[in-house]
Amino acid sequence: MNKIFIPILISILFVFSGCGDDHNDVVVVAPTATTLFLIDQDGMSLGGVPYICDSMVAWSATRPNGEFTFFEPDNCTFDFTGLSGNYENDYIHDDIIYIVDDLDRGKGGIPYSCEYFGASSTYLDGSFNYGANDACTFYL
């Protein structure tokens, strides 16, 4: 009985142990945060602008230096209540907002849609059109 049982046990162990390693390890890459800034037509920071991104659970506000952080490919919605909008890039009547990086380079080509203005993409200098008291979602 033992003569039959031992070879069967060895065969079972061999089958279940496999024949080598195929190195199919799964690598999980953690998302990295991206930080951009909102500034106005005078180059001043736009702090306190409410925003929420897909990766957030609650609304936040841009920091005093205009900074906001997100994880790509987040969609981030900004509430521009209290601003008169940007229709004609008119420095006297419009509140022009720019999205820039940490070196003040405009972030052009970001698609977005606003409740009142509609949809478009940011200009090369990072500015964009929006309506008075508008809320805009940027597809970052």
N, C-alpha and C positions, 0 to 999 in steps of 0.2 A: 504494500500500500504506500509506504514511504517512497519507494522507488518511482512511483507514478506521481505522487503528490508534489515532490520537490521539483521535478522538471516543469510541471504545470505552473507552480508558483513562480519559478524563474521566468517562464515565458510571459506570464501575466505582468510581472514587474518590468520586463523589457518593453512590452507593448505600451504600458502606461507611462514609462519614463521618456519615451521618444528617442530620437536618434540624432542628437546634436541640437545646436541653437541656431535659429535662422535670423536672429538679430532684428526682429520686427518690433523694436521698442517704440512706444508712442511718446513723442516729445510734445509737451504742451508749452506753447509760448505765451507768456503773460502779456496782455496788451500794455502798451506804453502810453503814458499821458502826453498830450500835446497842449502847449500853452500859447495862446494868442492874446491880443490886446485890442480894446476899442478906444479910439481916440477921435477927437472932433477936428473941425476944419482948422483950428488954431494949433493943433498938435497937443492939446491938453487931454489928459486921461478922462475917460468916461467911467468913473466908479459908481457903484450902486445901481447899475442896470440889472433888473431881475432877469434870470435865465434858468433854463432847465435843459439837460441833455438826456439822451436815452439811457445812459449808464448811471444817472442820478435817481434818487428816490424822492427828493424834495427840491423845491425851487431854491436857488441861491442868488447871489448878486455879484457883479464884477467887483473885484477888489478896488481900493482907492486908485491904484495905478492903471485901472481898466482891464486887468488880467482876468481871463477865464480859462479853465482847463477842461479838457474832454478826452475821451478815448475814441480813436478812429475805429470804425466809421460811424461815429455818433451823429445824430441829428440834434441840433441845439436850437431852442426857441428863445428869442429875446423879446422882452416887453418894453417897447419904446414909448410908453405912456408919458405925456408931458413934453415930448419933442414934436416940433412942427413938421417933420418929414423932410425929404429931399426929392424935389421934382425936377429941378433945372440946374443943379449944382450952383445955385445962387448963394454966394457967401453971405449976403445981407439978410435974406429971408428964410433960407433953408438951414436946418440943423444937419450938416453933412457929417456922417460917421464913416470911419475907416476901420477895417480889420487889418491889423499889422502883426508882424512877428516881433521878436525881442530886439531886432535891429531897425525897427520902424520901416521895414519893407512891406508894401501893400500885398495882400493876399488876393490876387485876382483869380477869376475863374471859379469861384465857389458858387455852386447853384443854391438858390434860395427861393422861398415863396413867402409872401406877406398876406395878411388877411385883407388889407385894403388895396395895396399897390398891385399885387399879382406876383408873377414869377419871373425870374431873370437869373443872372450871374453877376458876381461882383466884378467891378472894373479892374483894370491892371493895377491901379493905385490902392485897391482894397475898398473903395467906396461903393455904395449901392443905393438904389432908389427905394424909398419906403414912404408910406403915408403918415399923416399926423396921427399920433397916438396908436401907431400900428404895432402888430406883433409879427415877427418874422422868424421863420425856421430856416436854418442854414444846414445844408447836407454836407457835413464835414467828413 
